[in-house]
Amino acid sequence: MKILKIGLPAGSLKDATFELFKKAGFNITMNGRNYKPQIDDDEIDCTLIRAQEIPKYVENGVLDAGLTGEDWINETSSDVKEIEELLYAKQRLKKVKLVIAVANDSNIKSVKDLEGKRIATEYVNITKRYLEKNNVKALVEFSWGATEVKVPELAEAIAELTETGASLKANNLKIIDTIMESSTKFIANKNSIKDPWKYDKINKIALLLKGALLAEEKVGLKMNIDDHQLKDVLEILPALKHPTISPLGKDGWLALDSIVDEAVVRDIIPKLKELGAEGIVEYPVNIVGKESRRSRFGRAILRSKERTLFLIFREV
């Protein structure tokens, strides 16, 4: 049997990664402290490893593919093939930032003020390149962790990854500059993708993971409308392309199903009610894509997650 070896990030991204795979249709389980997670796909072999190490293991062919941060790809200067950007982090569906931070009462206001100073960071190479770009000479030291607490006694500044900035604020630090933004990347070994079977498998997994992420920002809306109101409803109802419209048993009435951004639902529903829409239902969706609708990797373009439909309004 052919096997695809995938590296999954340990640490802060582990839980979010396992949840993403679950939403994409893969169940991953751990057995105690074993670093070989079990996945319900006999063609995939998973290894749980630090995100920092994944790029080099992928580049060297120890792993066929893996999920890691763009920051670690840059830090290790790894020569890998980026398959897909997966915009998720520990807490939010957004990019994280590698920033320069100093104490709140520090006299350091800009990158130029770092001249001759000591900077603690896990990202030694990226930080050195950043300083070179700005013609600044400073001492960059590797930090083994708890980087925020090293200012000001052990270092005048740090280069640290932040998602919300909460940890920096809690340690009385302020950001003076952003070195780069980073997101999770699904990467592959350049020799592995020359294997047709592995390349196909990698792309199918990427399709499902990307679809699961897209679904996080989408919900489905179902409703019944008078056919005379169809034009007005369509004007306020955004959809991925066009909503699905079906006739009802009741003359002159239509059933309408659409996928919309979750952020706009609260604005749309009152307008739909004003137009006379009835039986409005909001439900979660899982967006897979436009590929095969029959195989495991393309169950359907849209399918409901295993949650109860939430009835927004009911006509009695």
N, C-alpha and C positions, 0 to 999 in steps of 0.2 A: 504493500500500500504506500502511496506517495504521501509525504508529510511536509507540512509547512511549519517552520519554526518561527515563533513570534515572541518577542520580548515585551512584557507588560511592565509599566513603571511601578516600582514599590514606593513607599513613602506617602506623601500628601496626595498624590494623584491616584493611588491604588483604588480607593473606594469609588471615586468618580468614574474611573476607567471600567471597573467591573460593572457598575450600573449602566454605563453606556453600552457595553456589550450585551447586557441583559435586555435593554430596550431594542437592541438590534436583533434579538432572537437567540443569543448565545448565553447559556448558563455556565458561569464559572464558579467553582467551589474550591475552598482551601482546606487542607487537612493539617490542622495544627500549625506548626512552624515550617512545614514543607514549602519550599520555594518553587515547587512544580504544581501550579494550579491545574485542576481538572476542568476540562471544557467538553461540553456535549457535542463535539464534532471530532470524529476519529481521525480526520485529516489535518488537525491542528495540534501542535505541541507547544504549550505555553511555558515560559520561564519568567518568574517574577524577579526583577533586577532593578537596581537604581537607575533612574532616568539618565543620570550622568554617564553611565557606562553603555547604554543601549546604542548610541550612534556608532561607536567603534566596533562593537560586536557585530552590528549589521554591516558596516563597511568591510570587515574582515571575513564575513561569510559564516561566522559562528551562528548567527541568526539570519533568517531570510528576510524578516521584516520586524518592525517594532514601533511602539508609540513613545515619543519623547518630545521634549520641548525644543523649539527653534533655538532657544538660548544655548542648549547643550550641543546642538549640532554646530553652532558657530564657535563655541568655546573649544570644542575638540577638533575643529576644522575637518570634520568627517566628510568623506566623499560618498554620499548616498543618494538614492533616487527618492525625491519627495512624491508620494502617491496622492496624499490628500491632506488638506488643512482641516483639523478638527477643533473647532472653536469652543473649547470647554476648559475649565480650570477647577480648582478645589471647591469654589463657592459659586462662581458665576459663569455664564456663557459669554465670555469676553476674553480679550487678550490681557496678559499680565505685563508688567513693566519692570525692566531692570533700571534702577534709579541710583543716583548718588544722593546720600542723605548725611546730614550733619546734625549736631546738637542744636536745639532751638535757639540757644543763646550764643551760637558760634558766630565768629566774624567772617566765616567762609560764606560768600554770597553767590559765587559762580565757579565754573570749572577753572578759571585762571587763578583763583585763590587757593587751589589745591597744590600749587607749586611748592615742592619740598615737604609736603605733608605725607602722612601715613594713611593708607586706605586698606581696610580689611574686606575680603570678599572671597566667595567660592569661584567667582568668575575672573580669575587672574588674567587670562589671555584677552578676553573681551575688554576688560578695564584698561589694560596696557595699550591696546589698539585705540581705545577711546582717548586716552591721554595723549598718545602720539598725534592723533588727528588734530588735537587742540594745542599742540606744541607745549605741553605741560609735562614737567618731570616730577614724579612723585614715587614714593615707595609703596608698591602693591604687595600685600601679604595674603597668603591663603588663610582663609578662616575655616575651621573645622566645625562650625556651627555656632548658634547663639550669637550671630554676628551683630545684632542690634545692641547688645549690652557692652560692646567693646568701645563705644563712643561715650565720653571723650578720653577715658583713662588709657586705653590701649591703642586707640587710633583716632585720628581727627575726623575721619569720614568712613563710610562704608558704601559698597556697591551691592545692592540687595534686590532680590526679586520681590515685588509686591503686587497683590491682587486688589486689595481695598485700601491699603495704607493704614489700616487699624493698628497693626503691630508696631509700625514706625511711630505713630502718634502715642501709643501706650508707653513707648520707651523715650518719649520726649525728643523725637527726631523730626526733622523737616527735610523735604525733598528740594534739592537745588537744581537738579537736571535729570533728564531721562536719557539713558544710554541707548536703549532699544525696547521695542515691544516684542512680545513672544507669544506664540500659541502652540498647542500640541500638534505635532506632525506625525502622520502615518508614513513611515519611511521603509524603503526596501533596499536590499543588496543589489548592486548593478548586474551581477552575474545571475542572481536568482530570477530577475525579471526577463532574462533571456530564455528561461525555461517556460514554454507556453503554458504548461499546467499551473506552475507556481504563479505566473503573472496573472492568469485568469482568476485563480483563487484569491490573490491579493486584491485585485480590483473588485471582486464580488464582496469581499469583506468591507472594503472601503465604501462601497455603495450603501451597504446596510448601516454602517456607522454614521455616515453623513446624513442618511435619511432619518436616523433616530435623533440626531442633533437638530435637524430642521424642524422636526415635529415638536420639539420643546417650545418653539415660539408660535406654533399654530394650534388652532382648535377648529373643530367642525361645527357648522350651524345648520340645523334642519328647521323647516317651518312650512306651514301651509298658508297660501296666499290666494286671494281672488285674482283671476287672470287679468282683470282690468288694472291691477296694481303692479303687474310684472315689470313694466318699464321703469316705474319709480323706484321699485325695490332694487333693481339691477344697478341703478345709478348710485346707490349708497352702499352696495354690497361688493367689496373687493373680493377677488377670488384668485387662485393660482392661475387659472385660465378663464374658464366659464363655469358657472354653477350647473349642477345636474338638475334638470327640470322634468317632472313626470306628472301626468294627469292623475287626478284623484277620482274616486267613485262619485263624489259630489260634483254635479255639473257646475262648470265655471270656476273650479278650484284646482290649484296646482300644488304639488309638493316640490320644494326647492332644497337642495343640499349644496353647501359651499364650504370651502376651507379659507379661513381668514387669519390674520395676525391676532394673537391673543390680546395684544395691547389695545386694539381698537374695538374689542367686543363691547365694552361698557358704553361706548359712544354709539355703536350701531343698534343695539337692541332696543333702546327707547324709540329710535326713529322707525324701526320696523314695526313696533307696536302702534305707533301713530298712524302708520299706513294700513293697519288692519291685519298684520300678520298674526297667525294663531299657532298654538302648539310649538313655540320656539324651544328648541333643544340645543344645548351646547355640549359637545363631547370631545374627548381627547382623541388625537389621531397619531398614527405612526407613518411617516412619509418614507417610502422605500425608493421609488424612482420610476423610470419609464422602461426598465429592462423587462426581462421575462416575467410574466404574471403567473407562471405555473410552478417554477422551481422554488426550493427553499430560499434562494437568494432574491426572489422577486414575488413573494406571496401574493401581493396585490399592490396597486399603486397607493392605496390607502387602506389601513385596517385599524379598527378600534383597539386601544389598549385594554387590558383586562381590568376595567373599572366600570362602575355603574354609570350609565348616562345621567347627566345632571339636568333635570327639567327646570328650565328658567321660568317659563310661563305655561300655564295650562288653562285652556278654555273650558268652562263648565256650562 
